[in-house]
Amino acid sequence: MLQSSPDLRTTRVLLLNASYEPMKVVSWQRALIMWFQDKADILEYQPVYVRSVSRAFQIPSVIRLRSYVKQKQTKLVRFSRENVYLRDDFTCQYCATKLGAKQLTLDHVVPASLKGQKNWTNMVSACKSCNQKKANRTPHTANMPLLKEPRAPTWISFFEVELRQEKFPSSWLTYLGIE
């Protein structure tokens, strides 16, 4: 029986290396293309199908590459507003309030006026009121300690953050070592 899903556009697939290590999350379209090109095997399916003119295909939930891909352990994560919010779990680093992206601001730990740079170790997520309260001061001089020291994420830590943000299928649990 064929089903359609209202959120098919956001349906994601867990991509594993040939050694079964989680690599990243890809779109269902990318997963099917990799399968059609014999680059990956489908290990788990979702209860959703898509149709072509002549066939129906069940959407994968987990795929595994047929050939091992050596990954750089120091792969960098692009610095951006969204990625800082993800790293900080959409939480103000001063008052610990969890907010949506539209309610958050980026704050320079060392203010730009004091030659603070715009990078991973000097930018944090802050709610608007904390950002205004801290103003042109360091957390120490404003008596507003940070929840955690800002760091540049590695691709592994960032992948884990990405998974926390996403509601993923239970079929992923075994492959993520969460069971």
Buried (B, 14 or more C-beta within 10 A) or exposed (E): EEEEBEEBEEBBBBBBBEEEBBBBBBEBBBBBEBBEEEEBBBBBBBEBBBEEEEEEBBBBBBBBBEEEEEEEEEEEBEBEEEBBBBBBEBBBBBBEBEBEEEEBBBBBBBBEEEEBEEEBEBBBBBBEEBBEBBEEBBBEEBEBEBBEEBEEBBBBEBBEBBBEEEEBBEBBEEBBEEE
